[in-house]
């Protein structure tokens, strides 16, 4: 029984990772500095709930005022295009992003 549960959890983790790969890494690529962006969100918003709300708000309506990136970066690369994911999928991707790159597990 324990073996079946472990396999199920592993499968779900793999499924979520592949969704994240498809929906996020497909455009950003493997060398994108996700941890740097998470650090900026953590410094500005501090709590998990506020970080996730800010990311969701920005991805639903990407405007310079909602961006945590420096204005020089925005001038150079521009604002990202609006996200085409539905709200449920987007929240799921943000949860995966937070679990993979959040700073909380790294604190001792």
C-alpha positions as a printed NumPy array, in Angstrom:
array([[  0.   ,   0.   ,   0.   ],
       [  2.779,   2.431,   0.937],
       [  4.541,   1.632,  -2.324],
       [  1.393,   2.513,  -4.32 ],
       [  1.019,   5.821,  -2.493],
       [  4.687,   6.677,  -3.076],
       [  4.347,   5.908,  -6.787],
       [  1.179,   8.015,  -6.981],
       [  2.888,  10.983,  -5.282],
       [  5.887,  10.628,  -7.571],
       [  3.592,  10.542, -10.615],
       [  1.729,  13.667,  -9.463],
       [  5.004,  15.484,  -8.845],
       [  6.244,  14.52 , -12.305],
       [  2.941,  15.61 , -13.869],
       [  3.093,  19.004, -12.144],
       [  6.724,  19.463, -13.156],
       [  5.924,  18.707, -16.775],
       [  3.021,  21.2  , -16.711],
       [  5.377,  23.829, -15.329],
       [  7.903,  22.945, -18.028],
       [  5.238,  23.254, -20.724],
       [  3.585,  26.432, -19.441],
       [  6.574,  28.336, -18.071],
       [  9.93 ,  26.954, -19.137],
       [  8.74 ,  26.618, -22.722],
       [  9.055,  30.399, -23.1  ],
       [ 11.541,  31.293, -20.38 ],
       [ 13.996,  28.485, -21.042],
       [ 16.109,  26.594, -18.552],
       [ 18.56 ,  29.414, -17.847],
       [ 15.921,  31.929, -16.709],
       [ 16.71 ,  33.223, -13.218],
       [ 13.513,  32.112, -11.466],
       [ 15.213,  32.198,  -8.059],
       [ 16.259,  35.841,  -8.572],
       [ 12.698,  36.85 ,  -9.403],
       [ 11.401,  34.97 ,  -6.34 ],
       [ 13.944,  36.765,  -4.169],
       [ 12.664,  40.127,  -5.442],
       [  9.054,  39.119,  -4.745],
       [ 10.004,  37.886,  -1.264],
       [ 11.804,  41.126,  -0.41 ],
       [  8.834,  43.214,  -1.529],
       [  5.845,  41.112,  -0.388],
       [  7.311,  38.799,   2.328],
       [  4.406,  36.351,   2.883],
       [  3.53 ,  33.414,   0.652],
       [ -0.045,  34.642,   0.171],
       [  0.989,  38.179,  -0.805],
       [  3.723,  36.883,  -3.136],
       [  1.289,  34.585,  -4.952],
       [ -1.331,  37.359,  -5.207],
       [  1.244,  39.768,  -6.665],
       [  2.492,  37.241,  -9.212],
       [ -1.07 ,  36.349, -10.212],
       [ -2.034,  40.017, -10.543],
       [  0.981,  40.787, -12.687],
       [  0.527,  37.783, -14.976],
       [ -3.17 ,  38.57 , -15.486],
       [ -2.444,  42.228, -16.246],
       [  1.258,  42.809, -16.946],
       [  1.928,  46.524, -16.597],
       [  5.08 ,  48.33 , -15.485],
       [  3.478,  49.498, -12.214],
       [  2.915,  45.884, -11.137],
       [  6.364,  44.652, -12.153],
       [  9.058,  43.994,  -9.565],
       [ 11.781,  44.331, -12.178],
       [ 13.86 ,  47.521, -12.395],
       [ 12.715,  50.128, -14.906],
       [ 15.983,  49.687, -16.842],
       [ 15.118,  46.03 , -17.427],
       [ 11.611,  46.951, -18.597],
       [ 12.984,  49.605, -20.953],
       [ 15.416,  47.085, -22.421],
       [ 13.166,  44.033, -22.71 ],
       [  9.661,  45.453, -22.387],
       [  6.668,  44.105, -20.493],
       [  5.719,  40.49 , -21.037],
       [  2.604,  39.689, -23.012],
       [ -0.616,  38.901, -21.197],
       [ -0.877,  35.309, -20.03 ],
       [ -3.296,  32.988, -21.843],
       [ -3.691,  30.443, -19.031],
       [ -7.023,  30.165, -17.225],
       [ -7.073,  31.284, -13.577],
       [ -7.002,  27.767, -12.117],
       [ -4.014,  26.652, -14.211],
       [ -2.191,  29.908, -13.559],
       [ -2.631,  29.528,  -9.793],
       [ -1.399,  25.948, -10.04 ],
       [  1.722,  27.09 , -11.934],
       [  2.338,  29.812,  -9.332],
       [  2.07 ,  27.191,  -6.568],
       [  4.635,  25.006,  -8.344],
       [  6.875,  28.028,  -8.923],
       [  6.661,  28.961,  -5.249],
       [  7.443,  25.404,  -4.12 ],
       [ 10.432,  25.122,  -6.468],
       [ 11.946,  28.57 ,  -5.988],
       [ 10.53 ,  29.961,  -2.725],
       [ 13.086,  30.985,  -0.135],
       [ 11.254,  29.573,   2.896],
       [ 12.58 ,  25.993,   2.613],
       [ 16.112,  27.339,   2.271],
       [ 16.006,  29.183,   5.605],
       [ 17.481,  27.401,   8.6  ]])
